[in-house]
């Protein structure tokens, strides 16, 4: 089973591409990368680039599931409200343009942090949480940035949900 998990952003977007055994749901491989967009470009142009990279990834990988973190807006970054939702729309569109309207999931950041056992974690805490999970740590190359780590965490939360509720594969 192939899966793509995404830490959305309008300047940096973390992506994890998963290969999971269809029967045991064990991780066979994880590849991560970060889409880095020039902050000086117009938002519309950045969103087009984001869509193109992700839609090409979807075409190549043909994931069964596509998972992303839901928008995180707080009083410290109110200016992100419109752009982050626009990015999520493009992230979802990249999947839905090539797949049926199934296999699309989102998780709130607080849920991801709680499941990864980090509470109100900062980026370093998330890296340490991923390192503690043996089945994830074996795929760390050592050069992952915080966005790739977040994408791995989001995907892992979804994988845990699949293991607990295999019927999610039918959704």
DRENDO-1510 file (C-alpha; in Angstrom, 1 decimal, always signed):
<recs>
REC; n; res; u; v; w
REC; 1; UNK; +0.0; +0.0; +0.0 .
REC; 2; UNK; +1.3; +3.4; -0.9 .
REC; 3; UNK; +0.5; +6.5; +1.2 .
REC; 4; UNK; +1.5; +10.2; +1.1 .
REC; 5; UNK; +1.5; +12.3; +4.2 .
REC; 6; UNK; +1.9; +16.0; +4.2 .
REC; 7; UNK; +2.8; +18.8; +6.6 .
REC; 8; UNK; +1.2; +21.7; +4.6 .
REC; 9; UNK; +2.7; +25.1; +4.1 .
REC; 10; UNK; +2.9; +28.0; +1.7 .
REC; 11; UNK; +6.7; +28.3; +1.9 .
REC; 12; UNK; +7.7; +24.9; +3.1 .
REC; 13; UNK; +5.7; +21.8; +2.7 .
REC; 14; UNK; +6.9; +18.5; +4.2 .
REC; 15; UNK; +6.1; +15.3; +2.3 .
REC; 16; UNK; +6.5; +11.6; +3.3 .
REC; 17; UNK; +5.9; +8.8; +0.8 .
REC; 18; UNK; +5.2; +5.5; +2.5 .
REC; 19; UNK; +5.4; +1.9; +1.3 .
REC; 20; UNK; +3.4; -0.2; +3.7 .
REC; 21; UNK; +2.9; -4.0; +3.6 .
REC; 22; UNK; -0.7; -4.8; +2.5 .
REC; 23; UNK; -1.2; -7.6; +5.0 .
REC; 24; UNK; +0.9; -6.8; +8.1 .
REC; 25; UNK; +0.7; -3.0; +7.8 .
REC; 26; UNK; +4.4; -2.9; +8.6 .
REC; 27; UNK; +6.4; -0.1; +7.1 .
REC; 28; UNK; +8.6; -1.2; +4.2 .
REC; 29; UNK; +10.0; +2.2; +3.3 .
REC; 30; UNK; +9.6; +5.9; +3.9 .
REC; 31; UNK; +11.0; +8.6; +1.7 .
REC; 32; UNK; +10.7; +12.2; +2.8 .
REC; 33; UNK; +11.3; +15.6; +1.1 .
REC; 34; UNK; +10.4; +19.2; +1.5 .
REC; 35; UNK; +8.9; +21.4; -1.1 .
REC; 36; UNK; +10.6; +24.8; -0.6 .
REC; 37; UNK; +8.9; +27.8; -2.2 .
REC; 38; UNK; +10.3; +31.3; -2.6 .
REC; 39; UNK; +8.5; +33.5; -0.1 .
REC; 40; UNK; +8.9; +36.5; -2.5 .
REC; 41; UNK; +6.8; +34.9; -5.1 .
REC; 42; UNK; +3.1; +35.7; -5.2 .
REC; 43; UNK; +1.0; +33.3; -3.2 .
REC; 44; UNK; -0.9; +32.2; -6.3 .
REC; 45; UNK; +2.3; +31.2; -8.1 .
REC; 46; UNK; +3.6; +29.3; -5.0 .
REC; 47; UNK; +0.3; +27.4; -4.8 .
REC; 48; UNK; +0.5; +26.5; -8.5 .
REC; 49; UNK; +4.0; +25.1; -7.9 .
REC; 50; UNK; +2.8; +23.2; -4.8 .
REC; 51; UNK; -0.1; +21.7; -6.8 .
REC; 52; UNK; +2.2; +20.7; -9.7 .
REC; 53; UNK; +4.8; +19.0; -7.4 .
REC; 54; UNK; +2.2; +17.1; -5.4 .
REC; 55; UNK; +0.0; +16.2; -8.4 .
REC; 56; UNK; +3.1; +14.7; -10.1 .
REC; 57; UNK; +4.0; +12.8; -7.0 .
REC; 58; UNK; +0.4; +11.5; -6.8 .
REC; 59; UNK; +0.6; +10.4; -10.5 .
REC; 60; UNK; +3.9; +8.6; -9.9 .
REC; 61; UNK; +3.1; +7.0; -6.5 .
REC; 62; UNK; -0.6; +6.3; -7.0 .
REC; 63; UNK; -1.3; +6.3; -3.2 .
REC; 64; UNK; -4.2; +4.5; -1.7 .
REC; 65; UNK; -4.3; +7.1; +1.1 .
REC; 66; UNK; -3.3; +10.8; +1.2 .
REC; 67; UNK; -3.0; +12.3; +4.6 .
REC; 68; UNK; -2.4; +15.9; +5.7 .
REC; 69; UNK; -2.4; +17.9; +8.9 .
REC; 70; UNK; -5.3; +20.3; +9.3 .
REC; 71; UNK; -4.8; +24.0; +9.5 .
REC; 72; UNK; -3.0; +25.4; +12.5 .
REC; 73; UNK; -3.9; +29.0; +13.2 .
REC; 74; UNK; -3.4; +30.8; +16.4 .
REC; 75; UNK; -3.0; +34.3; +17.8 .
REC; 76; UNK; +0.7; +34.3; +17.0 .
REC; 77; UNK; +0.1; +33.8; +13.3 .
REC; 78; UNK; -3.3; +35.2; +12.3 .
REC; 79; UNK; -1.9; +36.2; +8.9 .
REC; 80; UNK; -1.6; +32.6; +7.9 .
REC; 81; UNK; -5.3; +32.0; +8.0 .
REC; 82; UNK; -6.0; +32.6; +4.3 .
REC; 83; UNK; -2.8; +31.3; +2.8 .
REC; 84; UNK; -2.7; +28.0; +4.8 .
REC; 85; UNK; -6.3; +27.2; +3.8 .
REC; 86; UNK; -5.4; +28.0; +0.2 .
REC; 87; UNK; -2.4; +25.6; +0.5 .
REC; 88; UNK; -4.6; +22.9; +1.9 .
REC; 89; UNK; -7.1; +23.3; -0.9 .
REC; 90; UNK; -4.3; +22.8; -3.4 .
REC; 91; UNK; -2.9; +19.9; -1.5 .
REC; 92; UNK; -6.3; +18.2; -1.6 .
REC; 93; UNK; -6.9; +19.1; -5.2 .
REC; 94; UNK; -3.6; +17.5; -6.2 .
REC; 95; UNK; -5.0; +14.2; -4.9 .
REC; 96; UNK; -8.6; +14.5; -5.9 .
REC; 97; UNK; -7.8; +15.4; -9.5 .
REC; 98; UNK; -6.3; +11.9; -9.9 .
REC; 99; UNK; -8.2; +9.8; -7.5 .
REC; 100; UNK; -11.7; +9.1; -6.5 .
REC; 101; UNK; -13.1; +11.0; -3.6 .
REC; 102; UNK; -11.9; +8.5; -1.0 .
REC; 103; UNK; -8.7; +7.8; +0.9 .
REC; 104; UNK; -8.2; +11.5; +1.9 .
REC; 105; UNK; -7.7; +12.1; +5.6 .
REC; 106; UNK; -6.6; +15.0; +7.8 .
REC; 107; UNK; -5.5; +15.2; +11.4 .
REC; 108; UNK; -5.3; +18.2; +13.8 .
REC; 109; UNK; -1.8; +19.1; +15.0 .
REC; 110; UNK; -2.8; +18.7; +18.6 .
REC; 111; UNK; -3.9; +15.1; +17.9 .
REC; 112; UNK; -0.7; +14.3; +16.1 .
REC; 113; UNK; +1.4; +15.7; +19.0 .
REC; 114; UNK; -0.7; +13.8; +21.6 .
REC; 115; UNK; -0.4; +10.5; +19.8 .
REC; 116; UNK; +3.3; +11.0; +19.2 .
REC; 117; UNK; +3.5; +11.6; +23.0 .
REC; 118; UNK; +4.9; +15.1; +22.8 .
REC; 119; UNK; +2.1; +17.3; +24.2 .
REC; 120; UNK; +2.7; +20.8; +23.2 .
REC; 121; UNK; +5.9; +19.9; +21.4 .
REC; 122; UNK; +8.2; +22.1; +19.6 .
REC; 123; UNK; +10.0; +20.9; +16.5 .
REC; 124; UNK; +12.9; +19.4; +18.4 .
REC; 125; UNK; +10.5; +17.4; +20.6 .
REC; 126; UNK; +8.8; +16.0; +17.4 .
REC; 127; UNK; +12.2; +14.8; +16.1 .
REC; 128; UNK; +12.9; +13.1; +19.4 .
REC; 129; UNK; +9.4; +11.5; +19.4 .
REC; 130; UNK; +10.1; +10.1; +15.9 .
REC; 131; UNK; +13.5; +8.8; +17.0 .
REC; 132; UNK; +11.8; +7.0; +19.9 .
REC; 133; UNK; +9.5; +5.1; +17.5 .
REC; 134; UNK; +11.8; +2.3; +16.4 .
REC; 135; UNK; +9.8; +1.5; +13.2 .
REC; 136; UNK; +10.2; +5.1; +12.1 .
REC; 137; UNK; +13.7; +5.8; +13.3 .
REC; 138; UNK; +15.2; +3.1; +11.0 .
REC; 139; UNK; +14.1; +5.3; +8.1 .
REC; 140; UNK; +15.8; +8.5; +9.3 .
REC; 141; UNK; +18.7; +9.6; +7.2 .
REC; 142; UNK; +19.8; +12.3; +9.6 .
REC; 143; UNK; +19.2; +15.2; +7.3 .
REC; 144; UNK; +15.4; +15.6; +7.7 .
REC; 145; UNK; +14.1; +19.0; +8.4 .
REC; 146; UNK; +11.2; +19.8; +10.8 .
REC; 147; UNK; +8.6; +19.6; +7.9 .
REC; 148; UNK; +9.7; +16.1; +6.9 .
REC; 149; UNK; +9.6; +15.0; +10.6 .
REC; 150; UNK; +6.0; +16.5; +10.8 .
REC; 151; UNK; +5.0; +14.7; +7.6 .
REC; 152; UNK; +6.3; +11.4; +9.1 .
REC; 153; UNK; +4.4; +12.0; +12.3 .
REC; 154; UNK; +1.2; +12.7; +10.5 .
REC; 155; UNK; +1.5; +9.6; +8.4 .
REC; 156; UNK; +2.4; +7.5; +11.4 .
REC; 157; UNK; -0.7; +8.6; +13.2 .
REC; 158; UNK; -2.7; +7.5; +10.2 .
REC; 159; UNK; -0.9; +4.2; +10.1 .
REC; 160; UNK; -1.7; +3.6; +13.7 .
REC; 161; UNK; -5.4; +4.3; +12.9 .
REC; 162; UNK; -5.3; +1.9; +10.0 .
REC; 163; UNK; -3.8; -0.8; +12.3 .
REC; 164; UNK; -6.5; -0.2; +14.9 .
REC; 165; UNK; -9.3; +0.1; +12.3 .
REC; 166; UNK; -8.4; -1.7; +9.0 .
REC; 167; UNK; -11.8; -0.7; +7.7 .
REC; 168; UNK; -10.3; +2.7; +7.0 .
REC; 169; UNK; -8.8; +1.1; +3.9 .
REC; 170; UNK; -12.3; +1.0; +2.5 .
REC; 171; UNK; -12.9; +4.7; +3.1 .
</recs>
